Amino acid sequence: SVRTRLSPSQFLRRQQVLQLYRKILRAVREVPAEADRRYLKDWAREEFRRNKDATEEDAIRMMITQGNMQLQELQRTLRLAKS
């Protein structure tokens, strides 16, 4: 397939998205219950796949913000579970 050239801002946004995805998957690995881990991993994969063709800058920025909030919530929950 022909790769479209990304503008510098699109490139940076893409890096942010990939970084968020990796952080979420890393956090999911900390989840103790295997069933929960699988559910969260599938959920994350599906969320990112569903939005992979988004091009609207504001929408993408909003999704990144939401993703980061969900990541923080997951991390907070994991910290509480460990304490």
Salt bridges, closest charged atoms under 4 A:
GLU30 OE1 - LYS82 NZ 3.09
GLU34 OE1 - ARG38 NH2 2.58
ASP42 OD1 - ARG45 NH1 3.55
GLU46 OE1 - ARG49 NH1 3.61
GLU47 OE1 - ARG50 NH2 2.59
ASP53 OD1 - LYS52 NZ 3.51
GLU57 OE1 - ARG13 NH2 2.90
ASP58 OD1 - ARG61 NH2 2.68
GLU73 OE1 - ARG76 NH2 2.74
